[in-house]
Amino acid sequence: MGTKEQIDYWIKASELDFISSTEIFNSGKNFHYSLFIAHLCIEKLLKAFATKELEQIPPKTHNLLRLAEISNLSLNEEYLEFFEELNQFQLQTRYPDEKFNLYKKADYEFTKVRIEKLKEVYEWLKSKL
């Protein structure tokens, strides 16, 4: 698969995750999974950027901050903080602690704010590709 096809793959996969994240949120259940999928959505867009920048398959990492760095994206502090927060959901949803802190934290209001930020960041990133 060539570079263009890889970039298109990451974009399409991100679009599907964006839809899934918002649908899970709108279901009113499993808000922590909505945020986990939100992380995947941004991860895949950043992998499209990394593929474009490196002209090869990006490194196998889930760290949004690392992917943004590899991609040479100029991100504001607000977006960097959002990426750092989403990183928590990819780790702790995969490997939950015994207290399930993020499960408790991810209530409707908490998740609503992050899904709104997801929409903003998602559209901004797509506009830059």
Secondary structure, DSSP 8 states (H G I E B T S, - for coil): --HHHHHHHHHHHHHHHHHHHHHHHHHTS-HHHHHHHHHHHHHHHHHHHHHHHHTS---S---HHHHHHHTT----HHHHHHHHHHHHHHHHHHS--TT-HHHHH--HHHHHHHHHHHHHHHHHHHHH-
